[in-house]
């Protein structure tokens, strides 16, 4: 077996990297091929702001017959390598491999050795080089169709990681539930009533015509609520613009809500139509034919599921029921006659946030999928510690 680096402008090798999932999952009816452009853009500096703070490297693995049997990427972000860590920690991701431990070990070793040359002493994976809401964690339970830009894996991947020495750093739960206000528990609704009746609090759904305002508000809340957590970097202006402008074509205004206190942005819930229900027809390709197929299904098929991308509340306003109030407003809009949405999935809630786990259960959600973020310490004599509990 041979490890081959995927270098810039080597189109043939990059094609092998991008196409490998088609081989790995060819017999899996639930697999949905990610869009090629989404994966490619992760590794283009001009497309991924994370390159302003770090580096990435990719490899494929070929057998003696020059058939590609594995792939992986390693990367680091200087903003977070030391945040909350007892050792500087890099990352790996975009791992695909046949069911062969030796092959997997060669890919993991390539990541480890390169990260060590950068002064790093551990790696998390499989994760994304960038936004935590994308390509994060190994699917361990709930092998259903993947949501857009969510990792999907075969059951044997878990053994490949754990046999190499990766340990469960934290679990990520995807919760799911029907979306109708009448189905909310009285306790959940009552918890939000005080805020909904207080004139100092204002709740509004996003309006595309004012997208620049919401980009600013989103970044302000995100950096106070999420970027103070371990392993989460401050979001730059360019990153927030990139995220919301990419979402703009598919934004349904009434499924993205912001909360304000005397006009100060203090919270948000961001949901989007579950786009993989359209993209599964294009097989990863958004060429002319792929775009035509996407537009056909987009115009003729109503997706009934929405995906919760993120909820954020600044610390000063946490534990007052603001999350509940945001979801009540969301549920009210879902109950309107012209709303096509019936089901919601909420990605992702770390098991290090027990308050949020309880919150989603109180909202009537069940755990639908479980992903695991693993950590591998390069010095195995050091004590392994799971992600600390927050809240």
N, C-alpha and C positions, 0 to 999 in steps of 0.2 A: 504493500500500500504506500501511496505517495501523497504528501501534503504539497499543495500548490497555492501560492499566494495569488489573490485576485488583485491585480495591479490596475491603476487607472488606464483607460483606453485599450485594455485587452478585452475586446468585446466577446471573443469566443469563450474565455474563461468566466467572464461575468455572466454570460448566457447559461453556462453550466450551473453557476451559483443560483441563478434565478429560477431555472427550470427544475431543479432537483425535487421540489415538493410534488410535482406531477408524477414522478416515479414512486416516491415514498407512499403517497396517499391514493394511488390509482384505484384501489379496491375499496376505498372508504367512502360510503355514500354521503356522510355528513360533512366531509371536507369541502371547503370553499376556497378556491385559489385566490390568494391576495392579489391586489392589483400590482403589476410589475412596477409601475411608476412609483407607487408608494414605497416599495422596498428600495428601489434604485435611489430615490431622493434622500433616504436616510444617509447614504454614503457619498453624497455630493455636497461639498462644502458650501457652495452658493445656495443650496436648498435647505441646509440644516444648520441653524445658528449654533448648535452645540460644538461645531468645529472651531468656533471662536475661543473655546475654553478647553479643548482637548483634541484627541486623535482617535482614529479607528483603523482597523486592519481586518481584512477578510481572507479566508482560505477555503479551498475545496479539497476533498479527499478522493483520490481515485484508486481503483484496484489494479491488479496486474494486467487487466484487459483494457485499461484506460477508461473504465466506466466510472462516472462520478457516483460515489456512495455516501458522501457526507459533505457538510458545509458548516461554517461557523464564522462569527465575527467577534472581535474583542475591541474594547474602547474604554476611555476614561474621560471624566469631566473634572477639571481642576476645582470647580466650585464645590464639589460634594465629596471628593475622595477622603476627606478627613472629618466630614460632618457627622458627629455621633459615632464615629468608629474608633476603636482602639488601635487600628492599623489602617494605613492608607489603602483604600479599596477601589479597585476597578470593576469592570463588568464584562460579560459576554452575552451573546444572544444570536438570534437568527440561526439557531442550531437545528439541523436536520441530519438524520443518520439512519442507516439500516440497523437492524437489530443485531449488533455485533459490538461487544464491549471493547475489543481491541481497537476497532475503528473509532469509537467514541472517545477513547482515551487519547488517541493521537490528536484529535481535534481539540479536546480540553487542554492537552499539553501545549499545543501551539498558542492558545490563549494565555495560559499561565506563564510560559517562558517570555512572551512578548511583554506582558504586563510587568513582569519582574524587571525587565530592562528599563522600565519607566519608573522604577522605585516603588512599585505597588506590592502589597503583601497579602492580598486576598482578592477574590472576585465574586460578584453576585451574578446570578443568571437563572434562566434566560430572561434578559431584560432588553430595553430599548436604549439606543443612543439618542436620548432626548426625552420627549414628553412621557410621563409615567402612565398616561391614559392609553398608550399604544404598545402593543407587542410586549406585555409585561407578565412574566410568570409562566410556569409550566403547568399545562392543563393536567390535573390529577384525578378529578371526578367531574361527571357531567359532560360526557362526550357527545354533546349535541352540536348542531351547526354553529360555527363560531360567529360572533358578532364582528362587525367591520373593524379591522385593525386590532383584532384580539388574537392571541396565540391559540393555536389548535395543535394538539399532539396525539400521538398514538400511546396506548397504555404502557408499552415497554420503555418509553423514554424515562419514566420515573426511575426505573432500575439502572439505566445507563448513568444518570446523574448520581444517584446514591452510592452505587458501586465504586464510582470514582472518588468519593469522599465529600461530595456536596452534602450540606446539611440544611434542613428546613429552617430558613431565617424568619420567614413569616408566610402565613397563608392569606390568600386574597379570595374573598367570597363575592360571587355574583348573585345578587338577590333578584327575585322576580315576583310579580303580583299583578292582578287585574287593576286597571286604572279607572275607577269610578268613585266619586266622593261618597256616594251612598254606601259604599262598602268599607269606608273607614270606620275604625272603632270609635265609639263616643269619647273615650279617654284621649285618643290621639287628636280628635277635633277640638275638644275642650282645652287641651294644652296650648293650642294656637290661638284660641279666641281672644285672649287678653291682648295679644299683639295686633291681631286683625282689627280690633276695635279702637286701638290707640292711634289718634291722629298723627302722632310723631313718626309712626312707622308707615311707610308707603311701599307697596308691592306693584311692580309693573313688568309686563312681558317685553321682550326685546322688540325693537322696531328697526327693520333693515335700513331705513332712511337715516337713522342716527347711529349707524354701526360704529363710527369712530368714538362716540361717547361711551358705548358699551365695552369697546376694547380697553379704554382707559379704566373704566370701573372694574372690569374683570381682572385686570392686572393688579389693581390696588387691593382688591379683596384676596386674590390668590396669594400675593406676596405676604400678606399678614396672616392668612389662615393655613396655607399649605407649605410655603417656603421656609417656615420655621421648624418643620419636621425633619427628622433624620433622613439624609439622602435626597432631599428635594432642594433644588437650586432656586434662587430668585429668578423670576421671569422677567426678561428684558422687554423693552417696547417692541422690538422687531419680532420676538417670539410670540407675543400676544397678538400682534397684527397678523402674523402668519396663521395662527390657529383659527381666529375668527373669520379672516378673509377666505381661508380654505373652506370653512363651514358655510359661508354666506349663500352659495347656490342651493344648499339643501336645508337651510334654516326654515323651520316652521315657527313663526314668531311666538305662538302661544305655548310652546314647550320649553322655552328658556325664560326664566324669571329672575328678576333682581329685587333685592330688598334694600330700602334706604331708611335712614334715621335722620330726620331733618336735612334731607338731601345728601347725606353722607352715605356712599355705598358700603353696605355692611354684610351682604350675603348674596349668593346666587345658587340656582340649580340649573344645570345645562343638560338638556336632553336633545337627541337628534333622532330622526327616523332611522330604523335599523337598516342601513344601506346594503348589507350583504344579501338581503332579500331581493335586491335588484342586481348586485354585482355577481351573484352566483351564475348568472346567465352569460357573462362575458369571458369567463375562464381566465381572468387576470389581465386581459388585453383591452385597453381603452383606445384602440385604433379606430378608424372610421367605422368599421363593421361593429366593433364593440360598443362604440358610442350610440350607434343606431339601435342596437339591441337594448342597451341601457335605457335610452329614451322611450322605446316602445313599451318596455315593462314599467317604466316610471310613469308614463301617461295612462296605461291601461290597468295596472295592478295597484291596488291600495294596500300598502303595508300597514298591518294592524299592530305592529310592535314598535315601541320607541326605546331608545337606549340612554340610560342615565350616564353621562360622561363624568360629571363631577358635581359635588356640592361643596360650597365653601362659605364659612361664616367667620368673621374676624373674632379673635379671642374675647374681646370685651363684651360681645353679644352672644357668646355661646352659652348653652345651658338655660336659655330663656324661652325655648320653644320656637326659635326662628326657623330652624330646619323644618319643623312641623308646619309652620305657617306657609312656607314656600311650597311644600308638597300639597297642602290643602288648596292653594291657589292653582297649582298645576292640575290637581284632580278636578277642580271646578271647570277648568277649561276643557278637560278631557270629557266631561259630562255633557258638553254642548252637542246639539244634534248633528252638526256638520263635522264633528271630530271623527276621524276614521280609526283612531287608536284605541285599542282594548287592553293591551298588555304592555308592561314596562319591565325592563331589566336594568339593574343598577350596577355598573362596573366602577371601580372595584373597591371593596371594603376590607382593609387589612385586619387580621385577627388581633393586632396590637391596638385596635380602637374598639374595645368592648362596649363603650357607650354608643358608638354608631351601629355596632352589630345589634344591640338591644333596640336601638331606634328603628332600624329597618324591620325588625321582627314585630315591633309594635305597630308599624305601618301595614302589617299584614303580609309581609314578604316571607318567602321561603328561600333557603340556599339552593340555587339552581346549578351552579358550577363552582368548582374550587380550583384555583391555580396556586402554585407554590413558588415563591422566590427563594432560591437556594443561595447559600454562601459557602465558599471554599477558602479555608485558611491555608496559605502556602506552607506555613510552619505548623505542622499538625501537633506539635507539643503544646501549643497555646490553647487555652481554654476557649471553647466555642460558646458564644452567647447569642441567644435569639434577640430579635428586635425588641427593645424595651416597650412595655405597655404604656400607652398614652391615655390619660384621663381616668 
